[in-house]
Amino acid sequence: MARQCAVCGKKPVVGHSVSHSAIKTKRRFLPNLQRVRILVDGTPRRTAVCTTCLRSGRVKRAS
């Protein structure tokens, strides 16, 4: 499973972990993805959707 939202396309981004002594090391910020059943063209499918899309109502959940 690719770590990408099926609705908005949100992907991991790269940044720095900064310690107390300001030493910077590379890290990844991963999107908060949940595997949910959503309606795609009227049929239910299980896809990875970020919680931002779920909370905003951009996706219709299948029950």
N, C-alpha and C positions, 0 to 999 in steps of 0.2 A: 504494500500500500504506500503510495507516495504521500508524503506529509504535506498535502495541499488540500485546501477547502474546495469542495466540488461546486460551490455557489459563487464565492467571491474570488477564488484563486489565491487566497493568502498562503504564503510559503514561509519557510524558515529564513531568518535574516541573521547576518553575522555582525558581531560586535566584540567588545572587550569585557573581560572580568577585570575589575580594578581592585587590587588589594589595598590594605591600609597604608602600605608604603608606596602606593601609586604604581606598582608593577602591573603592566597590562598583558594579559594573555587572551588569546582568541577563544570565543565561545559562540554558541548558536542559541538564538531565541526561537523556540518552536511555538507554532500556533496551538491553541487549545482546541484540538479536534475531537469530536465525538462521533462514533459510528451510529447513525440513526436511520430509520426507515422513512424516506421521504417520497412524495409523489413526483415522478418524472414522466411527463406526457400521460398522466392518468394512471400509470402503473406504479406500484410501490417498489422501491429499490433501496438497498442498504448502501449508503455512501458516507464518506467522512465529511462532516460539516463543522465549521468553527462555531464556537458558542456565541460570537457576535451576530452571526446570521440567524441562529436559533432564537436569540432574545429579541432581535429587531423584527422578526416576523417575515423575513425574506424567503422563508422556506415553509412549505406546507407539509406537516408530518402526517404519515400514514398510520392508521391505528389498527 
